[in-house]
Amino acid sequence: MRRVSRNDMIFMAVLVVIAAAVFVFFSATGKESGAYVLVTIDGETYGTYSLKTEQEIPITQDGVTTNVLVIRDGFADMTEADCPDKLCVHQRAISKNNETIVCLPNRVVVQVMGSEESGFDSIAK
């Protein structure tokens, strides 16, 4: 069995540094902050809310509040839910384009949207 030489260790350290640099670069430049959140229930639009305005939005279904969405400091966070698992409450707050919070038992989806939506998915020449 071959021993790990000093040059092997240097090579592995350089690879780790390069991988960390690539990760930091893509994390920092990954997504733009969104302008508002779109709340849907069972695929139907419940409402749109600005991320610039601090507010607490009770989400009601059949006259009962099932979820509470709080918008503060440009972030949207699901703070309360009446579902048994409460996975949506444990998700982190969202603020970047296309990030989502999903409450599957209540069929509630909160998605961050950008300020301008283009009608094009891509442009080809």
C-alpha positions as CSV (number, residue, x, y, z in Angstrom):
1,M,0.0,0.0,0.0
2,R,1.3,3.4,-1.0
3,R,1.8,6.2,1.5
4,V,0.4,9.6,1.0
5,S,3.3,11.9,0.1
6,R,3.7,15.6,0.8
7,N,2.9,16.5,-2.8
8,D,-0.3,14.5,-2.6
9,M,-1.3,16.4,0.5
10,I,-0.6,19.8,-1.2
11,F,-2.6,18.7,-4.3
12,M,-5.6,17.7,-2.1
13,A,-5.4,21.0,-0.2
14,V,-5.4,23.0,-3.4
15,L,-8.5,21.0,-4.6
16,V,-10.3,21.8,-1.4
17,V,-9.5,25.5,-1.6
18,I,-10.7,25.7,-5.3
19,A,-13.9,23.8,-4.4
20,A,-14.5,26.2,-1.5
21,A,-13.9,29.3,-3.7
22,V,-16.3,28.0,-6.4
23,F,-19.0,27.3,-3.7
24,V,-18.6,30.8,-2.2
25,F,-18.8,32.4,-5.6
26,F,-22.0,30.6,-6.6
27,S,-23.6,31.1,-3.2
28,A,-23.0,34.9,-3.3
29,T,-24.1,35.4,-6.9
30,G,-26.8,32.7,-7.1
31,K,-30.2,34.5,-6.9
32,E,-31.6,38.0,-6.8
33,S,-33.8,39.2,-4.0
34,G,-37.5,39.1,-4.9
35,A,-40.0,42.0,-4.7
36,Y,-43.1,40.1,-3.5
37,V,-44.5,36.8,-2.5
38,L,-47.3,34.9,-4.2
39,V,-49.5,32.8,-1.9
40,T,-51.5,30.1,-3.5
41,I,-53.9,27.6,-2.0
42,D,-54.6,24.4,-4.0
43,G,-53.1,26.2,-7.0
44,E,-55.4,29.2,-6.8
45,T,-54.0,32.6,-6.0
46,Y,-54.7,33.7,-2.4
47,G,-52.8,37.0,-2.6
48,T,-49.6,38.8,-3.4
49,Y,-47.7,40.7,-0.7
50,S,-44.7,43.0,-1.0
51,L,-41.5,42.0,0.8
52,K,-40.8,45.7,1.5
53,T,-43.8,46.1,3.8
54,E,-43.7,44.4,7.2
55,Q,-46.9,42.6,7.8
56,E,-48.5,39.5,9.3
57,I,-50.9,37.6,6.9
58,P,-53.3,35.1,8.4
59,I,-54.1,32.6,5.7
60,T,-57.7,31.4,6.2
61,Q,-59.5,28.4,4.6
62,D,-63.2,27.9,5.2
63,G,-63.2,30.6,7.8
64,V,-60.4,29.0,9.8
65,T,-56.9,30.4,10.0
66,T,-54.6,27.5,8.9
67,N,-51.3,29.4,8.5
68,V,-49.7,32.7,9.5
69,L,-47.1,34.3,7.1
70,V,-44.9,37.0,8.5
71,I,-43.0,39.4,6.3
72,R,-40.2,41.3,8.0
73,D,-36.9,42.8,6.9
74,G,-37.5,41.6,3.3
75,F,-38.0,38.0,4.3
76,A,-41.2,35.9,4.3
77,D,-41.5,33.3,7.1
78,M,-44.3,30.9,8.0
79,T,-44.6,31.3,11.7
80,E,-47.7,29.2,12.5
81,A,-49.6,26.3,11.0
82,D,-52.3,24.0,12.2
83,C,-51.0,21.0,10.3
84,P,-49.6,18.0,12.4
85,D,-46.0,18.0,11.1
86,K,-45.4,21.8,11.0
87,L,-42.6,21.4,8.4
88,C,-43.5,24.7,6.8
89,V,-42.9,26.5,10.2
90,H,-39.4,24.9,10.4
91,Q,-38.3,26.0,6.9
92,R,-36.1,29.0,6.9
93,A,-37.4,32.4,5.9
94,I,-37.2,33.2,2.1
95,S,-36.3,36.3,0.1
96,K,-34.7,35.2,-3.2
97,N,-36.5,34.7,-6.5
98,N,-38.2,31.3,-6.8
99,E,-37.7,30.2,-3.2
100,T,-40.7,28.6,-1.7
101,I,-42.3,27.5,1.5
102,V,-44.8,24.7,1.2
103,C,-47.4,23.5,3.7
104,L,-48.5,20.3,2.0
105,P,-51.4,19.3,4.4
106,N,-53.0,22.7,4.0
107,R,-52.1,22.9,0.3
108,V,-50.5,26.4,0.8
109,V,-47.5,27.5,-1.3
110,V,-45.6,30.7,-0.7
111,Q,-43.2,31.7,-3.6
112,V,-40.9,34.7,-3.9
113,M,-41.3,36.5,-7.2
114,G,-39.2,39.1,-8.9
115,S,-40.1,42.7,-9.6
116,E,-40.2,42.1,-13.4
117,E,-41.4,39.0,-15.1
118,S,-40.3,38.4,-18.7
119,G,-42.5,36.6,-21.1
120,F,-39.5,34.8,-22.5
121,D,-37.9,31.7,-21.0
122,S,-34.9,32.1,-23.3
123,I,-33.8,33.8,-26.4
124,A,-32.1,31.9,-29.3
125,K,-30.3,33.4,-32.2
